[in-house]
Amino acid sequence: MARRGYKNIFIDEIHRKTGWDTDIKTLYDEHEVKIMFSGSSALDITKTTADLSRRVVLKELKPASFREFLNITKNKNIPTVSFEKIIKDKAVLTKKYAAAFEYYKEYMNYGGLLYPKNGFYEALENSIRKVILQDLSALRDVNIKYETDVYKFLYLIARSLPYETNYSSISKKLAISKTMAIRIVKDLQDTGSILPILPCKKKGIDVKKEPKIYLILPLREFFSKYGFEVNKGAAREEFFVNHIRDVCYLKGNRGEKTPDFRFENITIEVGGGSKTKYQHPDYIAIDGLSTDKNKIPLFLFGFVY
């Protein structure tokens, strides 16, 4: 290829080819070309038979953020805004980007994957089935029962509140072992379909590591077509964690009211426009455009990447 004048090689779905890692290593070692390839997020370079870990720079392609959705579909030109700037300049940013708020619901329905609206959910369903049938097979042998359990699992998460799902409840509702429930969570996390959020660590206390489980946007809206109404609180939290990934959730004692999340030592409650500060968070991420006291419009956090 180099002798024919090619300087760049682009390969899509590389994990579908047997022995792909050896071929890539050969191309890299023997030819002066740049190779860019995409593959399942289940792909783990460190586990390949050929030593690619020192030769490859991996980049995760996240679902399109609210900012990217606006820039691509609405011809906006919104730059990234850091978490710190959102906290510091919430009033100025809200005034500047208030018009973007009207697209929040549209993003929750159609954002993330940027498929055309005409046939959006058909394309999304095909993607889900591809993850289950093809991407998961890169991790382990997949049989019909496992495929069915994974699909039921995603549906269960979509219709549940985040605090209602743990390994024990999942295993009970799906009639599977707790070990299998943990395996499904890990597999779907590797494919980029779900976001497990762990509890915050407490000094001197061993916090039980049962994650809250969120879906990648807009999977919750997709599964609601099967006959349930999306819980607004769960959807708001999902928007927040999809954009602010490195958070932990605060786990209080039984009956204790605590804020939802902590990020860089800042506690944040995610809620509706009428949410109050009874849980004593540093900030409340709310629907709407209010910046009164410690309130921050939730949609602003969609600008962080």
ChimeraX attribute file (.defattr): number of C-alpha atoms within 10 A of each C-alpha:
attribute: neighborCount
match mode: 1-to-1
recipient: residues
	/A:1	12
	/A:2	14
	/A:3	8
	/A:4	6
	/A:5	8
	/A:6	11
	/A:7	13
	/A:8	12
	/A:9	13
	/A:10	10
	/A:11	11
	/A:12	11
	/A:13	10
	/A:14	17
	/A:15	20
	/A:16	13
	/A:17	9
	/A:18	9
	/A:19	13
	/A:20	15
	/A:21	18
	/A:22	15
	/A:23	13
	/A:24	18
	/A:25	15
	/A:26	12
	/A:27	17
	/A:28	16
	/A:29	11
	/A:30	9
	/A:31	12
	/A:32	14
	/A:33	16
	/A:34	13
	/A:35	14
	/A:36	14
	/A:37	13
	/A:38	16
	/A:39	14
	/A:40	19
	/A:41	19
	/A:42	19
	/A:43	18
	/A:44	14
	/A:45	16
	/A:46	11
	/A:47	10
	/A:48	14
	/A:49	11
	/A:50	16
	/A:51	14
	/A:52	17
	/A:53	13
	/A:54	8
	/A:55	11
	/A:56	14
	/A:57	9
	/A:58	12
	/A:59	7
	/A:60	8
	/A:61	9
	/A:62	13
	/A:63	19
	/A:64	20
	/A:65	22
	/A:66	27
	/A:67	23
	/A:68	23
	/A:69	22
	/A:70	20
	/A:71	14
	/A:72	13
	/A:73	11
	/A:74	11
	/A:75	10
	/A:76	13
	/A:77	11
	/A:78	13
	/A:79	12
	/A:80	13
	/A:81	16
	/A:82	14
	/A:83	17
	/A:84	11
	/A:85	11
	/A:86	19
	/A:87	17
	/A:88	11
	/A:89	11
	/A:90	21
	/A:91	17
	/A:92	12
	/A:93	16
	/A:94	21
	/A:95	11
	/A:96	10
	/A:97	13
	/A:98	15
	/A:99	9
	/A:100	17
	/A:101	18
	/A:102	11
	/A:103	15
	/A:104	19
	/A:105	10
	/A:106	12
	/A:107	22
	/A:108	19
	/A:109	17
	/A:110	22
	/A:111	23
	/A:112	20
	/A:113	19
	/A:114	15
	/A:115	14
	/A:116	11
	/A:117	12
	/A:118	8
	/A:119	9
	/A:120	15
	/A:121	20
	/A:122	13
	/A:123	14
	/A:124	17
	/A:125	14
	/A:126	11
	/A:127	13
	/A:128	17
	/A:129	13
	/A:130	12
	/A:131	21
	/A:132	20
	/A:133	16
	/A:134	15
	/A:135	23
	/A:136	24
	/A:137	14
	/A:138	19
	/A:139	14
	/A:140	9
	/A:141	8
	/A:142	14
	/A:143	10
	/A:144	8
	/A:145	8
	/A:146	17
	/A:147	16
	/A:148	12
	/A:149	17
	/A:150	19
	/A:151	13
	/A:152	15
	/A:153	19
	/A:154	21
	/A:155	17
	/A:156	17
	/A:157	22
	/A:158	25
	/A:159	19
	/A:160	16
	/A:161	19
	/A:162	21
	/A:163	11
	/A:164	11
	/A:165	19
	/A:166	17
	/A:167	18
	/A:168	15
	/A:169	13
	/A:170	22
	/A:171	18
	/A:172	12
	/A:173	12
	/A:174	15
	/A:175	12
	/A:176	14
	/A:177	14
	/A:178	16
	/A:179	11
	/A:180	16
	/A:181	23
	/A:182	15
	/A:183	13
	/A:184	19
	/A:185	21
	/A:186	15
	/A:187	22
	/A:188	23
	/A:189	18
	/A:190	19
	/A:191	18
	/A:192	19
	/A:193	19
	/A:194	21
	/A:195	21
	/A:196	19
	/A:197	20
	/A:198	19
	/A:199	20
	/A:200	17
	/A:201	15
	/A:202	10
	/A:203	7
	/A:204	6
	/A:205	7
	/A:206	8
	/A:207	13
	/A:208	11
	/A:209	11
	/A:210	15
	/A:211	19
	/A:212	19
	/A:213	22
	/A:214	27
	/A:215	24
	/A:216	19
	/A:217	24
	/A:218	21
	/A:219	24
	/A:220	26
	/A:221	20
	/A:222	19
	/A:223	20
	/A:224	15
	/A:225	11
	/A:226	10
	/A:227	8
	/A:228	11
	/A:229	13
	/A:230	18
	/A:231	15
	/A:232	12
	/A:233	13
	/A:234	21
	/A:235	21
	/A:236	19
	/A:237	20
	/A:238	23
	/A:239	25
	/A:240	20
	/A:241	21
	/A:242	23
	/A:243	18
	/A:244	16
	/A:245	12
	/A:246	12
	/A:247	21
	/A:248	21
	/A:249	20
	/A:250	19
	/A:251	19
	/A:252	11
	/A:253	7
	/A:254	6
	/A:255	6
	/A:256	8
	/A:257	13
	/A:258	18
	/A:259	21
	/A:260	19
	/A:261	23
	/A:262	19
	/A:263	15
	/A:264	10
	/A:265	9
	/A:266	12
	/A:267	20
	/A:268	25
	/A:269	24
	/A:270	26
	/A:271	21
	/A:272	17
	/A:273	17
	/A:274	9
	/A:275	15
	/A:276	15
	/A:277	15
	/A:278	9
	/A:279	15
	/A:280	14
	/A:281	19
	/A:282	15
	/A:283	18
	/A:284	27
	/A:285	25
	/A:286	22
	/A:287	20
	/A:288	18
	/A:289	20
	/A:290	17
	/A:291	17
	/A:292	10
	/A:293	9
	/A:294	16
	/A:295	25
	/A:296	27
	/A:297	26
	/A:298	24
	/A:299	25
	/A:300	25
	/A:301	25
	/A:302	23
	/A:303	20
	/A:304	18
	/A:305	17
